[in-house]
Amino acid sequence: MANTELVIERYELKYRLPPALAGDVRKAILPYCRPDSASARGPYMISSLYLDTPRQDFYWQTRNEVARRFKLRIRRYNTGPYFVECKRRMKDVISKIRVAVPAESFPAVILAPNGVRDARTDRDRKNLEEFIRRMRTWGAEPACVVRYAREAFVSEVDDYGRVTFDWELCGRQANGWHVPMHEPGWIPVDSGLRFGMPFSGVVLELKCTTAVPLWMSDIVRRFGLIRTGFSKFCTTMESTVPGVKDPGGMRVPAPWLLRRPA
């Protein structure tokens, strides 16, 4: 089992962009950022299996913006291991723990009685056991799968700073513990109505420590970005899982006010 545990405490600021504006923002961050290792050869695909309870507790906590909440998911990329993740939120602060497991060890690593015994480090084992504890305590099980294209950049002028552009969001109801990637059967979940625009857009995320870099603040100011958020998990649950529907309908932001670059 790879020792690739990740622990981050950060802010995540989300914005919804028209595709044309996303190109301008990408150009504007280049003086401060470089593509991350996964984006060195261009955009890449992410597929994430989200867990939820039979009552959709995690969905409703996210939809109702409960101050203290968490998500359980398994993430994979085109190649390589699967990542077992617990993403926790306390108001605006995000902390995420993930442990990489070989594809051939999933899902046994979290379902078998002794699945975590092959963890390489005590910390990996502890984090896997914490994931399993939360899963069992809540009775969480596979609920939906989210897939999208991503282009990611990392700051070259800060200790930690990350910018991601996500688009082509699609989803499907979970089929057991399978985490599909290129199989057919995906449903687009990024309609213009959900973005509050006449067309599908791009989800921009600015990720930083509790000290927001000045250049990120400048990007928001220059482009007149309005923080609106966009839950890929909730959107996919509403689009693919029978009986799950936001009581307010497809929530969209107030009419946009977007300025061109100064």
Secondary structure, 3 states (H helix, E strand, C coil): CCCCCEEEEEEEEEEEECHHHHHHHHHHHCCCEEECHHHCCCCEEEEEEEEECCCCHHHHHHHCCCCEEEEEEEEECCCCCEEEEEEEEECCEEEEEEEEECHHHCCHHHHCCCHHHHCCCHHHHHHHHHHHHHHHHHCCEEEEEEEEEEEEEEECCCCCEEEEEEEEEEEEECCCCCCCCCCCCCEECCCHHHHCCCCCCEEEEEEECCCCCHHHHHHHHHHCCCECCCCHHHHHHHHHCCCCCCCCCCCCCCCCCCCCCC
